Amino acid sequence: MAPTPRELKPAHSARDLFGAEQRRLRVAAGLSLDRLAEIVNYSKSHLHGVEIGERLPLPPLPEKLDATFGTGQLFVGLWEIAKRERTPKRFDHCLELEARATRVQVYASSLIPGLLQTEAYMRAQFAVGEPDLSSDDIEIEVAKRLSRQERLRGDNPPDLWAVVDESALRRTSGGPEIMRDQLAALLAFVDTAHTTIQVMPFSQSGYPITNGTVILLTLPDRSTAVYAESSAAGEIIEDRKAIARTIRHYDRMKACALSPGASARVIEAVLEVHERCEQPPPS
């Protein structure tokens, strides 16, 4: 079954308004996506992504659409607004793409990736990382993150490939018991039919991405969306050259990281440390 496109919200986003107007005018002109692609010399997949709000239109598409539909500066103006949109909803858009992705690749420099977190680990992270959240708000955020993991247990799960920095394994979040359970849960995903986990060891230096979180999402049309997040902000990367560069960097990281088997042994070793921490002192 084909994935259901997300609902556009033209009143709340210039990106969505751009896509809705492109579709409206294309249909009114009796043009198929294939025919519009020929006229503006852009790929059908890019135009489709723009129409469903998954792609920010790349210049000179706005000018070409205005010329095609005789709309003056309509699309140029919408693009000027859309490219400056930097709101907290950026990660919401990433989650919408993730829900349809056939493959998810992620690198996490300091935390276990959200799709692999236990409920207790999530709660500990929100309590520390979002100190302004009330306990009720934290439970809402935990529920949202848990709902993301349902696809991994479904009938048609995406392929998940995670590169986790060793520091994320050794940083005790929420206490030894929470970390022990988190590492045990992570160990179960190291090498399965749909999941691969590699540890980036402390001994490895010189790999391309060293900070924050990077998520690469392969969509049903085989295009790749990239989300990059630092401690200060996160954003969907739209530039095609930047996406290609990030894909190359991620491939190099996988080559630098430990194999799944060696990664499992590192996780087991850290797990043993937390188990020793839980042992009662001698009487």
C-alpha positions in Angstrom: 0.0 0.0 0.0 1.4 3.4 -0.9 2.0 5.8 2.0 -0.5 8.5 2.5 0.9 12.0 1.9 0.8 14.3 4.8 -2.0 16.9 4.9 -0.9 20.3 3.6 -1.6 23.3 5.9 -1.4 26.3 3.6 -2.5 28.7 6.3 0.4 27.8 8.6 3.3 27.3 6.3 4.7 29.1 3.2 6.1 25.7 2.0 2.7 24.1 2.2 1.1 27.1 0.4 3.7 26.9 -2.3 2.9 23.2 -2.9 -0.8 23.7 -2.7 -0.7 26.6 -5.3 1.6 24.6 -7.6 -0.9 21.7 -7.6 -4.0 24.0 -7.9 -2.6 25.8 -10.9 -1.2 22.7 -12.5 -4.5 20.9 -12.3 -6.4 24.1 -13.5 -4.1 24.2 -16.6 -4.7 20.5 -17.3 -1.0 19.6 -16.8 0.2 16.3 -15.5 3.3 16.2 -13.3 5.2 14.6 -16.2 4.2 17.5 -18.5 5.0 20.2 -16.0 8.4 18.5 -15.4 9.1 18.8 -19.1 8.1 22.5 -19.2 10.2 23.6 -16.2 13.0 21.1 -16.7 12.8 19.7 -13.1 12.3 16.0 -12.2 8.8 14.7 -11.6 9.9 13.4 -8.1 11.1 16.9 -7.1 7.8 18.5 -8.3 5.8 15.8 -6.5 7.8 16.5 -3.3 7.1 20.2 -3.5 3.4 19.6 -4.0 3.1 17.4 -0.9 5.3 19.6 1.2 8.3 17.3 1.5 10.6 19.4 -0.6 11.5 23.0 -0.5 11.5 24.2 -4.1 14.9 24.8 -5.5 15.7 27.9 -7.6 15.0 28.7 -10.3 11.8 26.6 -10.0 9.8 29.6 -8.5 10.7 31.8 -11.5 9.8 29.0 -13.9 6.5 28.3 -12.3 5.6 32.0 -12.4 6.5 32.1 -16.1 4.5 28.9 -16.8 1.3 30.0 -15.0 1.6 33.7 -15.6 1.4 34.5 -11.9 3.8 37.4 -11.7 6.0 37.0 -8.6 3.7 34.7 -6.7 6.0 31.7 -6.4 9.1 33.8 -6.1 7.5 35.6 -3.1 6.4 32.4 -1.5 9.8 30.9 -1.9 11.4 33.9 -0.2 9.2 33.4 2.8 9.5 29.6 2.8 13.3 29.5 2.8 13.4 31.7 5.9 10.9 29.6 7.9 12.9 28.2 10.9 10.4 27.1 13.5 10.2 24.4 16.1 8.1 22.5 13.6 11.3 21.5 11.7 11.6 18.3 13.6 7.9 17.7 13.2 8.5 17.6 9.5 11.4 15.2 10.0 9.0 12.9 11.9 6.5 13.1 9.1 9.2 12.0 6.7 10.4 9.3 9.1 6.9 7.8 9.3 7.0 7.1 5.5 10.7 6.3 5.1 11.7 2.8 3.9 15.2 3.2 5.4 16.3 5.3 8.4 20.0 5.9 9.0 21.0 7.8 12.1 24.2 9.0 13.9 24.1 10.1 17.5 27.1 11.6 19.2 26.0 11.7 22.8 22.7 9.9 23.3 21.0 6.7 22.2 18.9 7.5 19.1 15.2 8.1 19.9 14.0 5.1 17.9 16.1 2.8 20.2 15.4 4.4 23.5 13.6 2.7 26.4 10.8 4.5 28.1 12.8 5.1 31.3 15.7 6.5 29.3 13.4 8.8 27.4 11.9 10.1 30.6 15.4 10.8 32.1 16.5 12.6 28.9 13.4 14.9 28.9 13.8 15.6 32.6 17.4 16.8 32.1 17.3 18.2 28.6 13.9 20.0 28.9 13.8 21.3 32.5 10.9 23.7 31.7 8.6 20.8 30.9 6.0 19.7 33.5 5.7 16.1 34.4 2.5 15.9 32.3 4.4 17.4 29.3 7.2 14.9 29.7 4.7 12.1 29.6 3.2 13.5 26.4 6.7 13.7 24.8 7.5 10.1 26.0 4.2 8.9 24.4 5.1 10.6 21.1 8.5 9.0 21.0 7.2 5.6 21.9 4.7 5.9 19.0 7.6 6.4 16.6 8.9 3.0 17.6 5.7 1.1 16.6 6.9 0.9 13.0 9.9 -1.2 14.1 7.5 -3.8 15.5 5.1 -3.7 12.6 4.6 -6.0 9.6 6.6 -3.7 7.2 9.3 -2.1 9.3 11.9 0.3 7.8 15.5 -0.7 7.7 17.2 1.0 10.6 21.0 1.6 10.6 22.4 3.4 13.6 25.9 4.6 14.3 26.2 5.3 18.1 29.2 7.0 19.6 30.8 5.1 22.5 30.3 8.1 24.7 26.5 7.6 24.4 27.0 4.1 25.9 29.2 5.2 28.7 27.4 8.3 29.8 25.1 7.2 32.7 21.7 8.7 32.0 19.1 8.3 34.8 21.3 6.0 36.8 22.9 2.5 36.4 19.6 0.6 36.4 18.1 2.7 33.6 21.4 2.5 31.6 21.6 -1.3 32.1 18.1 -1.8 30.7 18.8 0.6 27.9 22.0 -1.2 26.9 20.3 -4.5 27.1 17.5 -3.2 24.8 20.1 -1.8 22.4 21.9 -5.1 22.3 18.8 -6.8 20.9 18.8 -4.5 17.9 22.5 -4.8 16.9 22.1 -7.2 14.0 18.6 -8.3 13.0 16.8 -8.6 9.7 15.8 -4.9 9.8 18.3 -3.3 12.2 22.0 -2.7 12.2 23.9 -0.9 15.0 27.6 0.1 14.9 29.5 1.6 17.7 32.0 4.4 16.9 34.8 3.7 19.4 36.9 6.2 21.3 39.9 4.8 19.5 38.6 6.0 16.1 39.5 9.6 15.2 39.1 11.7 12.1 35.6 10.6 11.0 33.5 13.2 9.2 30.6 13.9 11.6 31.4 14.3 15.3 28.7 16.4 16.9 24.9 16.3 17.3 22.5 14.0 15.5 22.2 13.3 11.8 19.2 11.4 10.3 19.1 10.2 6.7 15.7 9.1 5.5 15.2 7.1 2.3 11.7 7.8 1.0 9.5 5.6 -1.2 10.6 7.5 -4.3 14.2 6.6 -3.4 15.1 10.2 -2.7 16.9 11.0 0.6 16.0 13.6 3.1 18.5 14.7 5.8 17.8 16.2 9.2 20.8 17.6 11.2 20.6 18.7 14.8 23.1 20.4 17.2 22.6 21.4 20.8 21.2 24.8 19.5 19.0 24.0 16.6 17.9 21.4 14.0 16.9 21.7 10.4 15.9 19.7 7.3 18.8 20.0 4.8 17.3 20.9 1.4 20.4 21.7 -0.8 21.1 18.7 -3.1 24.9 19.1 -2.8 24.7 19.2 1.0 22.5 16.1 1.0 25.0 14.2 -1.2 27.9 15.3 1.0 26.1 14.1 4.1 25.4 10.7 2.5 29.2 10.4 1.7 30.1 11.4 5.2 27.7 8.8 6.7 29.1 6.1 4.5 32.6 6.9 5.6 31.4 6.8 9.2 30.0 3.3 8.8 33.4 2.3 7.4 35.2 3.8 10.4 32.8 2.3 13.0 33.0 -1.2 14.5 31.3 -4.2 12.9 28.0 -5.2 14.4 29.7 -8.2 16.2 32.4 -6.0 17.7 29.8 -3.4 18.6 27.8 -6.0 20.5 30.9 -6.9 22.5 31.5 -3.2 23.4 27.9 -2.8 24.5 28.1 -6.0 26.6 31.3 -4.8 28.2 29.7 -1.5 29.2 26.6 -3.4 30.4 28.8 -5.4 32.7 30.1 -2.2 34.3 26.5 -1.1 35.1 25.7 -4.5 36.4 28.6 -4.3 38.8 27.5 -0.8 39.9 24.2 -2.4 41.0 25.7 -5.1 43.1 25.2 -4.5 46.9 28.2 -3.7 48.9 29.6 -6.6 51.0 28.2 -7.0 54.4 
